[in-house]
C-alpha cells in the first residue's frame, strides 16, 4: 500500500502473516503504478551496482559495485519485481522507514526484508495499491 507505506504478506489461504512498514519513492513520478506484478528474483546478501545519472560533459559514467553486507544500499535482501528497475529491499538506515525517501523501490528494515524474502518465491503475486 503506497498510501499506508506498508507491505502486507498473506499465505496461500489468504491469511495475513506479515505487516511491514516501508519507505516509498520520494519523487511521486517514480512511484510504481497500481496493479498486479510478480516476484522475478530473490537474492540474499545482494551486491549493488551504482551508475550515476549525471556526468560532467566529456566524462564517462563510472559504475561502482557495493559488496554484500548490512551497509549495502539495498541492505541484506533483494526481491526483484517484474516491473523493471523496481524491487523490495533492505536498508542500512532503519530510522528512515515509513517515509517517502527512496528512489522508487520499497525499502524495509534489513530484518524485515530478510523475513519477507523467506515468505516469497519467484512467481509470488505482488499487488501494488494506492
Residue, then its C-alpha position, 0 to 999 in steps of 0.5 A: x500500500x503506497x498510501x499506508x507505506x506498508x507491505x502486507x504478506x498473506x499465505x496461500x489461504x489468504x491469511x495475513x502473516x506479515x505487516x511491514x512498514x516501508x519507505x516509498x519513492x520520494x519523487x511521486x513520478x517514480x512511484x510504481x503504478x497500481x496493479x498486479x506484478x510478480x516476484x522475478x528474483x530473490x537474492x540474499x546478501x545482494x551486491x549493488x551496482x551504482x551508475x550515476x545519472x549525471x556526468x560532467x560533459x566529456x566524462x564517462x559514467x563510472x559504475x561502482x559495485x557495493x559488496x554484500x553486507x548490512x551497509x549495502x544500499x539495498x541492505x541484506x535482501x533483494x526481491x526483484x519485481x517484474x516491473x523493471x528497475x523496481x524491487x523490495x529491499x533492505x536498508x542500512x538506515x532503519x530510522x528512515x522507514x515509513x517515509x517517502x525517501x527512496x528512489x522508487x523501490x520499497x525499502x524495509x528494515x534489513x530484518x524485515x526484508x530478510x523475513x519477507x524474502x523467506x515468505x516469497x518465491x519467484x512467481x509470488x503475486x505482488x499487488x501494488x495499491x494506492 
